[in-house]
């Protein structure tokens, strides 16, 4: 068995400098609830943080907010006591801006007052180093309004967090008029580094999400003010139409009515009367009480309410496209991730129909003579089809193509459309003149979290197994396209890779991962086996024993263990990941199937071919060492929760495929899929994912 060369050890020192704008020490100015939440999230993800305010007492008060939040997280078992202590150890409260001199990034999170923010940016400009990036968390003002008061407008950027920033995954990254592209790229990497999904948006009022969310709230108030409906009716209609847990009035109560009034007032000043706050909202803020929405909803006005609310959103998102603020895909991601809508505005538009959507907007603009139907909506209606969604992005830089799966709202889950788009984009990339390599990456929190389970459930319930088999065969063809590519393809795995995500990475010529990455094949726990090459590529790369353990138990393999096993080439801190990928292209990749890791003597013994039958029967093999016994005592509990038919099928495929060449082995894996998907256990197991219940296997 070949051993991995010492040059490929974990956390190798970078051979080249990382970007000077990639932060290591981050300062947050403003220690209120928002600033404390931002500081908490950044520190939780491993960064050192300075939490600053006008004096040390207020800064310490902000740190106390974080301490309380983390204590609650420990009580709810979201974080461990050790993680709580580590996070707090990374946060230092400071009461003077002069103490931020060593910061690489300063995030302003004070109250929404333009004069105060401009004054703060002038002070920060004098206090920090020449390469320090200054960021604003404003939701109301132009980034450029703050950049212009500094001597470094090219280093000023918007980082708009959403409440609660320690929990909400969305982050809008906004370039000012002079912001360097390198700074934006560094902030997108920083977003990934602390678990955020970044939307790159233009410096326009409300940016992307608030631009349509605030008018949605305002239109709800306007409906009541006009006497069309009462508040409980609007709440009910909004929740039904937009698939949200809280309607607009309850949301305003949670976030604060003054916040909504301020946001609408700012948008109104910049964009005109439609965006101005409804008089009833201003009156409610003046009274100082929250909305009441108790009572029965009037079903007779539900359709009218829904059409008005939908029209207000369709109008604004059409304007966003006209003004090139962001992509339609990012609009929907913002709604689904930041606002937790079950469907984004353009998904809703597709359901309503583009022609009908234009009709609703036309009806709305009659009451607002300053408005017109956005050109993007009219143009799409003239085509007679809904907007298309691009789920895979392609970027090329110095001969390296980055193909990014960009469906973070569902953790980049694979479905028919995504597989087809990924195939097309990869073929497009492979045709680029002078291409030297391809990076396969995922956006957001995960690399790829497997296949879309709902797709399997829908088709099994419809008794359409053929569609599942066709989808899987196309997935196999996609992976073979990657595997046979004439230039090296590297999987850039920054987060979790589950099921089909791990199999996708296995098809690449090499995997470079961050220290936060993990790999798992949980399929036997939902009644099926890995069907995109997992039973064939994995044994050839890490050996049959470790492959059996990963497939039988479904336990995740950490990034460190992945390198030790030969699954991944290298593991580095997430901020060094892009640099490491580039270095592998420069130095060349080893043969994917020639470099083997060492799974460890206990794994080799416990999961040897002679032990498989015992494991499938749920018992320890005879005459095993104490080390192997200890390993299996924990593993057998996990194996006991898996579907027996799926375990047996996977075990047989590993054995039978070993005697075949890889193409024939992959075909064998495909040929046996119908048998496993037509079992009752497959439907029961797959449905358990969406229901959250533990399946009980029938072995049928």
Secondary structure, 3 states (H helix, E strand, C coil): CCCCCHHHCCCCCCCCCCCCCCCCEEEEECCCHHHHHHHHHHHHCCCEEEEECCCHHHHHHHHHHHHHHHHHHHHCCCCCHHHHHHHHHCEEEECCHHHHCCCCEEEECCCCCHHHHHHHHHHHHHHCCCCCEEEECCCCCCHHHHHCCCCCHHHEEEEEECCCCCCCCEEEEEECCCCCHHHHHHHHHHHHHCCCEEEEECCCCCCCHHHHHHHHHHHHHHHHHCCCCCHHHHHHHHHHHHCCCCCHHHHHHHHCHHHHHHHHHHHHHHHCHHHCCCHHHHHHHHHCCCCCCCCCCCHHHHHHHHHHHHHHHHHHHHHHHHCCCCCHHHHHHHHHHHCCCCCCHHHHHHHHCHHHHHHHHHHHHCCCCCCCCCHHHHHHHHHCCCCCCCCEEEEEECCEEEEEECCHHHCCCECHHHHHHHHHHHHHHHCCCCCCEEEEEECCCCCEECECHHHHHHHHHCCCHHHHHHHHHHHHHHHHHHHCCCCEEEEEECCEEECHHHHHHHHCCEEEEECCCEEECCHHHHCCCCCCCCCCHHHHHHCHHHHHHHHHHCCCEEHHHHHHHCCCCEEECHHHHHHHHHHHHHHCCCCCCCCCCCCCHHHHHHCCHHHHHHHHCCCCCCCCCHHHHHHHHHHHHHHCCCCHHHHHHHHHHHHHHCCCCHHHHHHHHHHCHHHHHCCHHHHHHHHHHHHCCCCCCCCC
